[in-house]
Amino acid sequence: MRERPLYIAAYDIRSPKRLRRALRLLKGHAAGRQKSVFELFLDPLEKRELMAAMADILDPDEDRFFLLRLRGRRHIHTLGIAVEPVDADYFYIG
């Protein structure tokens, strides 16, 4: 199985209605999250679909969305009482 790149997604959305829709969308793809920042493993098709869905949700004059691809797979360091993430053998999105 080919590895899917790791992305960090973050948003700043003013409308509660758009915020709920964006949260629901990102939670469906997220491997982990903290407040409005998410870890996502996305292949190119999933990334295009996510970006298109977010474009439909966001108001470009009021909202901001950021998606950053992280390079490399080095050891993850956690702080405080955080639990080190573990990649599952498979992901179910449905």
VODREN-752297 format. One line per field, with one value per residue (C-alpha): residue number from 1; residue in three letters; x, y, z. Coordinates in Angstrom, 2 decimals. Each point is the difference from the previous one (the first is absolute). Example, Ala and Ser with C-alpha at 12.3 -4.5 7.8 and 13.67 -1.06 7.14 Angstrom:
VODREN-752297
k <- [1/2];
r <- [ala/ser];
xx <- [12.30/1.37];
yy <- [-4.50/3.44];
zz <- [7.80/-0.66];
end
This chain:
VODREN-752297
k <- [1/2/3/4/5/6/7/8/9/10/11/12/13/14/15/16/17/18/19/20/21/22/23/24/25/26/27/28/29/30/31/32/33/34/35/36/37/38/39/40/41/42/43/44/45/46/47/48/49/50/51/52/53/54/55/56/57/58/59/60/61/62/63/64/65/66/67/68/69/70/71/72/73/74/75/76/77/78/79/80/81/82/83/84/85/86/87/88/89/90/91/92/93/94];
r <- [met/arg/glu/arg/pro/leu/tyr/ile/ala/ala/tyr/asp/ile/arg/ser/pro/lys/arg/leu/arg/arg/ala/leu/arg/leu/leu/lys/gly/his/ala/ala/gly/arg/gln/lys/ser/val/phe/glu/leu/phe/leu/asp/pro/leu/glu/lys/arg/glu/leu/met/ala/ala/met/ala/asp/ile/leu/asp/pro/asp/glu/asp/arg/phe/phe/leu/leu/arg/leu/arg/gly/arg/arg/his/ile/his/thr/leu/gly/ile/ala/val/glu/pro/val/asp/ala/asp/tyr/phe/tyr/ile/gly];
xx <- [0.00/1.32/0.42/-2.30/1.63/-0.67/-1.63/-0.82/-3.28/-1.14/-2.88/-1.42/-3.71/-2.33/-3.46/-1.14/-1.87/3.07/2.16/-2.17/0.08/3.80/0.49/-2.17/1.95/3.43/-0.92/-0.88/3.61/1.92/2.48/0.34/-0.99/0.21/-2.59/0.08/3.18/-0.17/2.43/-1.11/1.46/-1.15/0.75/-0.18/-3.67/-1.06/1.89/-1.78/-3.39/0.69/1.11/-3.08/-2.33/1.65/-0.30/-3.74/-0.25/2.22/-0.73/3.26/-0.59/-0.42/1.57/3.49/1.11/3.57/1.26/3.71/1.71/2.61/3.07/1.72/-0.93/2.22/-0.65/-2.88/0.71/-2.96/-0.18/-1.87/-2.50/-0.41/-0.17/2.28/-2.15/0.01/-0.87/-2.76/0.36/-2.89/-2.32/-3.73/-1.57/-3.69];
yy <- [0.00/3.42/2.53/2.99/3.38/1.67/3.44/2.55/1.88/3.05/2.41/3.27/0.17/2.74/-1.45/-2.73/-1.76/-0.12/-0.94/-3.06/-1.09/0.37/-1.82/-2.90/-0.21/0.07/-2.45/-2.48/0.08/0.70/-2.35/2.40/3.50/2.72/2.79/1.37/-1.81/-3.47/-2.72/-1.57/-2.80/0.76/-1.47/2.42/-0.78/0.44/3.31/1.31/-1.10/1.60/3.29/0.09/-0.74/2.70/2.51/-0.66/0.62/3.04/3.66/1.32/3.49/-1.17/-3.45/-1.49/-3.59/-1.28/-3.40/-0.78/-3.18/-1.26/-1.58/-3.11/-2.58/0.58/-0.97/1.98/1.76/0.67/2.46/-0.15/-2.84/-0.43/-3.51/-0.75/-0.64/-3.43/-0.55/-2.52/-2.91/1.48/3.01/-0.14/3.12/-0.35];
zz <- [0.00/-0.98/2.80/-0.04/0.72/3.33/-0.05/2.68/-0.55/1.93/-0.38/1.26/-0.84/1.22/-0.64/2.44/-2.81/-2.29/2.97/0.75/-3.64/-0.21/3.31/-1.18/-3.28/1.63/2.77/-2.75/-1.24/3.21/1.61/2.94/1.01/2.58/-0.12/-3.57/-1.14/-1.55/-1.13/-3.28/-2.11/-3.55/-3.40/-2.98/-0.76/3.65/0.12/-3.12/1.35/3.40/-1.56/-2.28/2.93/2.15/-2.86/-0.05/3.76/0.51/-0.57/-1.51/1.43/3.61/0.42/-0.25/-0.62/0.02/-1.20/0.41/-1.15/2.45/-1.56/1.28/2.58/2.98/3.58/1.50/3.30/2.26/2.88/3.29/0.33/-3.77/-1.40/-2.93/-3.12/-1.60/-3.65/-0.42/-2.43/-1.95/0.03/-0.55/-1.44/-0.55];
end
